[in-house]
Amino acid sequence: MNIKEVTKVVLTKPLSIESINSYDENKASKILQGALSLLKNVRPGSDLTRLELPPMFNIPKSQLQCYGESVYCVSDDLLGKCNRGESPIERFKAVLAWNISTLRPSIFGVAPYNPILGETHHVSRGTLIVLFEQISYHPPVTALHAMDEKENVELLWCQHLVSKLSGTLVEVKMQGKRELKLMNHGETYVMNSPSLLFKFFPPGVEWEGSDQVKCHETGLEAELTFGGRSFLGLRGTSRSIKGKIFDSSSKKLLFEINGQWDKSVMLKDLKNGEVKVLYSAKEAILGLTTPIVIDPKGVWQSESALVWSEVSQGIMSKDWAKAIEAKKAIEENQRVLLKERKSKPETWVPKHFIVSYSKENGWDCSPLEKTVPPAPIIIPFHS
């Protein structure tokens, strides 16, 4: 790889609490008009993952980078705390707090780029190394393998994104498995994700739906409800979280959960009535640091920040002609490669994961290597 090519790597500020606080209603109104114009010929229920957005509706980063930020961009070492909990219930609460921290704000009317087939995102923060690969384009499926060798923590995702137009909103479902393994304790935590809703009237973005976190080894389980109605039937705000932690074998309720994912989430011990902070968004996702390249020669050609660099540069400089031309070139190249594979015929194979699919179980993946290689892009610690 030549150094000139990797100098094009474009890394942008992570989405954080500041993204919500800088919301501009006038800009949102203009974006709304454009979005409605873009969707006027789309039938309700249509799969929007195939929709190719003009750069004016993109933020300057790939969906892989957004996924990555939810894992490695934190102000507090929430993942390390999962391993350091002294008891099963303390570790479970730490996993729950980390899981909530993966919910990040989105900006109304704009979306990240749809990752191309084989695209990767490879970043580290301290001893945590994260590797994403886009293992399917239609439908869009992303695989993740992350490891923290110091804490002996491993993270595996196989995420299938489904985006559909429904009435006055677009619903984005995050399907697939998420596993967090605390290998020092022999515990595996299985979790899912709520849906992301882009609402046109009034314009806004919010998380809504249910989320479960389970640990079969300890029998502990949590049920969470985001926005809408809670599990008790009570009404919440668009950013609210309500839920419970219980013992799955006895069904005994242990804790109640209540709060907002962008502020604080409180935990009430039902045994003694004590209330404590489970999660603080201000401590976790405020003032996040932009990644930097420390090894230019080590950046793969498939790295998100390199693949989309010219498009991102065009968006950031508002050079829309450049952004449109660069994006069309990427999309056309993907069509050419697909046509070539079909003509041979040839099946595309991921470089970093073994992939399987069945109608009963959906998409599944496992890493080809036991460890994640050192990353050329890092998240610097706060000074």
JONORNOR-V528073 format. One record per backbone hydrogen bond with DSSP energy under -0.5 kcal/mol. NH is the residue of the N-H (numbers start at 0). CO is the residue of the C=O. Records with the same first field share a line. If there is no record, write none. Layout:
# JONORNOR-V528073
NH: CO  CO
This chain:
# JONORNOR-V528073
4: 1
5: 1
6: 2
7: 4
8: 5
9: 304
10: 8
16: 284
18: 15
19: 15  16
20: 16
21: 17
22: 19
24: 22
27: 23
28: 24
29: 25
30: 26
31: 27
32: 28
33: 29
34: 30
35: 31
36: 32
37: 33
38: 34
39: 35  36
41: 38
44: 164
45: 42
47: 45  162
48: 162
49: 46
50: 47
52: 50
56: 53
57: 54
58: 110
60: 58
62: 112
65: 61
66: 62
67: 63
68: 64
69: 65
70: 66  67
71: 67
72: 68
73: 71
74: 283
77: 75
80: 76
81: 77  78
82: 78  79
83: 79
84: 80
90: 86
91: 87
92: 88
93: 89
94: 90
95: 91
96: 92
97: 93
98: 94
99: 95
100: 96
101: 97  98
102: 99
103: 101
109: 106
110: 56
112: 60
114: 112
117: 133
118: 115
119: 301
120: 131
122: 129
123: 376
124: 127
127: 124
128: 126  146
129: 122
130: 144
131: 120
132: 142
133: 118
134: 132  140
135: 140
140: 135  138
141: 158
142: 132
143: 156
144: 130
145: 154
146: 128
147: 152
148: 126  146
151: 147
152: 147
153: 180
154: 145
155: 178
156: 143
157: 176
158: 141
159: 174
160: 139  158
161: 172
163: 170
164: 45
165: 168
168: 165
169: 197
170: 163
171: 169  195
172: 161  170
174: 159  172
176: 157
177: 190
178: 155
179: 188
180: 153
181: 179  186
182: 151  180
183: 151
184: 181
185: 181
186: 181
188: 179
189: 187  213
190: 177
191: 211
194: 207
195: 171
196: 194  205
197: 169
198: 196  203
199: 167
200: 167  201
203: 198
205: 196
207: 194
208: 225
210: 223
212: 221
213: 189
214: 219
215: 187
218: 214
219: 214
220: 245
221: 212
222: 243
223: 210
224: 241
225: 208
226: 239
229: 233
232: 229
235: 227
239: 236
240: 258
241: 224
242: 256
243: 222
244: 254
245: 220
246: 251
247: 218  245
250: 246
253: 244
254: 244
255: 267
256: 242
257: 265
258: 240
259: 263
260: 238
262: 259
264: 278
265: 257
266: 275
267: 255
268: 266  273
269: 253  267
272: 268
275: 266
277: 264  275
278: 264
280: 262
281: 262
283: 279
284: 280
291: 377
293: 291  375
294: 375
297: 294
298: 295
302: 299
303: 119
305: 302
306: 302
307: 303
308: 305
311: 307
312: 308
313: 309
314: 310
315: 311
316: 312
317: 314
318: 313
319: 317
322: 318
323: 319
324: 320
325: 321
326: 322
327: 323
328: 324
329: 325
330: 326
331: 327
332: 328
333: 329
334: 330
335: 331
336: 332
337: 333
338: 334
339: 335
340: 336
341: 337
342: 338
343: 339
344: 340
345: 340
353: 365
354: 352
355: 363
357: 361
361: 357
363: 355
365: 353
367: 351
376: 121
377: 291
378: 123
379: 377
